C-alpha cells in the first residue's frame, strides 16, 4: 500500500498552541471586563443609597 505525503504536524501543533493562547487571552479579558463592570455597578448602587439616605 502506498503512503501519501507526510503530514506537517509541527505547524499544526504551533497553530493549535497559538489559538489556545488567543482563546485564553480573550477569556481573561472577558473576565476582567465583567469584574470591572461589577465593581462599577456596586459603586453606583452605593452612591445611590448614600444620596437617597441624605435626603430623608
C-alpha positions as CSV (number, residue, x, y, z in Angstrom):
1,X,0.0,0.0,0.0
2,X,1.5,3.4,-1.0
3,X,1.9,6.1,1.6
4,X,0.8,9.6,0.9
5,X,2.9,12.7,1.8
6,X,3.9,13.1,5.4
7,X,1.6,15.4,7.4
8,X,3.0,18.6,8.6
9,X,2.2,18.2,12.3
10,X,4.8,20.8,13.5
11,X,2.9,23.7,12.0
12,X,-0.4,22.2,13.1
13,X,0.9,22.0,16.7
14,X,2.1,25.6,16.6
15,X,-1.2,26.8,15.2
16,X,-3.1,25.0,17.9
17,X,-0.9,26.4,20.6
18,X,-1.4,30.0,19.2
19,X,-5.2,29.5,19.0
20,X,-5.3,28.2,22.6
21,X,-3.3,31.2,23.7
22,X,-5.6,33.5,21.9
23,X,-8.7,31.9,23.5
24,X,-7.2,32.1,26.9
25,X,-6.4,35.8,26.4
26,X,-10.0,36.5,25.3
27,X,-11.4,34.7,28.2
28,X,-9.2,36.6,30.6
29,X,-10.2,39.9,29.1
30,X,-13.9,39.0,29.3
31,X,-13.4,38.0,33.0
32,X,-11.6,41.3,33.8
33,X,-14.3,43.3,32.0
34,X,-17.0,41.6,34.0
35,X,-15.2,42.3,37.3
36,X,-14.7,45.9,36.4
37,X,-18.4,46.3,35.5
38,X,-19.5,44.5,38.7
39,X,-17.3,46.9,40.7
40,X,-18.7,49.9,38.9
41,X,-22.3,48.8,39.4
42,X,-21.6,48.2,43.1
43,X,-20.1,51.7,43.4
44,X,-23.0,53.3,41.7
45,X,-25.5,51.5,43.9
46,X,-23.6,52.5,47.0
47,X,-23.6,56.1,45.8
48,X,-27.3,56.0,45.0
49,X,-28.0,54.6,48.5
50,X,-26.0,57.3,50.3
51,X,-27.6,60.0,48.2
52,X,-31.1,58.7,49.0
53,X,-30.3,58.5,52.7
54,X,-29.2,62.1,52.9
55,X,-32.5,63.3,51.5
56,X,-34.5,61.8,54.3
